Amino acid sequence: MLLLAEHDDGEAAYVRDALAQRGARVMRYDTASFPSASIASFRLARDGWRGRLTTPDGVIPLEDVTAVYYRQPQPFRFPDTLSEPERRFATVEARFGFGGVFMSLPARWVSHPARLADAEYRPLQMATAARCGLTLPASLLTNSPGDAETFARTCEGVVYKATMHKLISEADQVKLIYTTPVAPDAIDARVATTLHLFQANIRKSHDVRLVATASGHTHAVAIRTDDPHGRQDFRTAYNALTYTVTAVPADVADACHAYLSALDLALGVFDFAVTEDGAWWFLECGPGAQWAWLQERTGTPISDAIAATLLGAAA
């Protein structure tokens, strides 16, 4: 079992322990260790690539890899002596070299990086979720200020969400883009500069983060808070959150597994808004989103589900 993950990644640590408890041999590779602390040597054979990765933790033979947990591998770290053009060239060569070798392995992926790349597109997530039977807020993707204002006046409150990058760097500071309520009068000509995603603001009771696997496992945790900003976006108020394991309606669980099948994913981390009447509203599915802190707080065995999926065991 190969874990492609940062050395101190919490999710990977839980999965490593769950695999080890099942007697699996587990190897972790942190791509940030290349080239300063790891050496790759691969040779093409009739049945594909063979060779080894030599890392600070030991040697990883390619032919021993039967499954891969792809858990947010980190950027390669090249020597400061490289010029910027040299660094760009080295990055591309390493990315396509490692990527091509890893993806050619006859291994079970959770999840395959090509499928993960497709699943990052939020508009694709939304369309797939709708086709699979999940309920979504009214949504508008536009660069028309007029259409955006009309949409905002039609709905009983709207929010703005980023379609992809939730982090921005400005003046050497990294800032998060949160889900933000938008008044109709606040919409102006700046909307015309790029596509913006607006959605009806769901008056939710609480959030649910649900982890589903293609092997049939489902684990869900309700996230509650009395903080008004945290209720809008729980990332703004981690210190004010409470967590409880929650049951998942059968139709929601079935739709989540249909979603994974439609996008050929082995794992999905779904976010839902749940209203007082018990309705579950799909917000997004981040295949590489965080879940370790939920297992830590509640004990729900998410890592066991992922380990079972890597081993090919059904729920």
Protein Blocks (a to p, Z undefined) as FASTA:
>chain_A
ZZdddfklmklmmmmmmmmmnopacddddfklpcklgccdddddfkbcedddddfkbccd
fklpmbdcdehiadddddfkbcfklmmmmmmmmmmmmmmmmmmpccdddddfklmmmmmp
mklmmmmmmmnopacddddddfbfklmmmmmmmpgciadddfklmcdceehiacdddddd
ddfklpcfklmmpccddddddddfbdcdddddfkopacddddddfbfklmmpmmlmmmlc
ccddddddfklmmmmmmmmmmnopabdcddddddfkopacdfbdcfkbcfklmmmmnopa
fklmmmmmmnopaZZ
